[in-house]
Amino acid sequence: MQRFVSAIGLCALATTATAQLSLVIPAGYDTVLEDSANAFPYGSSVTAWPGLRIQHVYDSSHFTSQNVNAPVVITGLRWRAADTAGSWAGGTYSPATVSLSTAAVDYLATTTNYATNHGADLTQVFSGTVTVQPGVGNGTGVIGPWHVDVQFTTPFLYDPAAGDLCIDCDVALPGMGSFTSLASCSTAAPLPTLARRVYASSQYPNANGVDSNILVCEVQYAPGAGYAYSTPYGTGCYQPAITHAGSARPVIGTSISLDTNNLPVSALVGVTLFGLVEFNPGIDLTPLGMPGCNQYLSIDASQVWVPVNGSGSTNFPIPSDPAFAGVEIKTQGATLAPGVNALGALSTNGVKHVLDIN
């Protein structure tokens, strides 16, 4: 590992300041009126159900079409009232949680299985009381005010290149107070929603169904500079594919586990590879007798491990020195598994780790 630490020391970059920004999803509805209203989850006074769980999967193009093409740190969400001339006293929902992830599926493939819609980076970003502010609508046919504001206690790092965004809101009923419906878009909406909703109401905590009634949501974020993140790229070989991922964000001064999973029972020994150069697309290893496998990085360092129950891991201590902020390290797993192919070896996807102070 000394060679590895020395190498990344040569590549250290300075951190940059962050600024708070926002955008509205679905894209375009910051200035366009929605076509419907929905009481789920922060507009309902229903007492017959113990709770509501509303999960949205928004297509990543809602970010890239608004010039968010790199990782960002999401720090909060806001929802607005549907168009109305009426008023509401506001109130609270408690307990309530909000969780985010990079969706494991495209929004078109969303199902009633909440867990399988979520990605491996699932993070509970808020837990506590959600407050619905009192207010007065701006009139029928006029965009309403933002009246539900949830600021995260745990920011979420989101990379549109890694997949769609999954927002999962869970509240206990009944809410305490007087509420108004939230701005929502249907399949007849004036602009494409490119999203799906999973809702649990009368069958809570199990999902009632999946539909296209999509809430208008403001995403508050800061540029990813200053925040560590890891992004997978490429694919592993074999069936099911062997996978490689970090256990946490690579924050300077911490240690994370680099985990290789889905190993076949014949796997005898494995290795975690470290590199400074990313190969994407990867180098085809078919000529070596590893069809479908690729090398996704320069091999500058490595650490061997012995598989246990189909998995292997490497501890990755990150130097406690802010000079490493912005350094990119690529990792990949590989294993010797006699009989899986001509060479008896398999490789995983690659992962790009960007070190930083937060």
Secondary structure as UniProt FT lines:
FT   HELIX           2..9
FT   TURN            10..11
FT   STRAND          21..25
FT   TURN            27..31
FT   STRAND          36..38
FT   TURN            40..42
FT   STRAND          51..58
FT   HELIX           61..64
FT   TURN            65..67
FT   STRAND          72..81
FT   STRAND          87..88
FT   STRAND          90..102
FT   HELIX           107..109
FT   HELIX           114..117
FT   TURN            120..121
FT   STRAND          123..132
FT   STRAND          135..136
FT   TURN            140..141
FT   STRAND          146..158
FT   HELIX           160..162
FT   STRAND          165..172
FT   STRAND          176..178
FT   STRAND          182..185
FT   TURN            187..188
FT   STRAND          195..200
FT   TURN            202..205
FT   STRAND          209..211
FT   STRAND          214..215
FT   STRAND          217..223
FT   TURN            225..226
FT   STRAND          229..233
FT   TURN            238..241
FT   STRAND          243..246
FT   TURN            252..253
FT   STRAND          255..261
FT   TURN            265..266
FT   STRAND          269..275
FT   STRAND          278..284
FT   HELIX           286..288
FT   TURN            291..292
FT   STRAND          294..297
FT   STRAND          301..305
FT   TURN            309..310
FT   STRAND          311..317
FT   HELIX           322..324
FT   TURN            325..326
FT   STRAND          328..336
FT   TURN            338..339
FT   STRAND          345..354
//
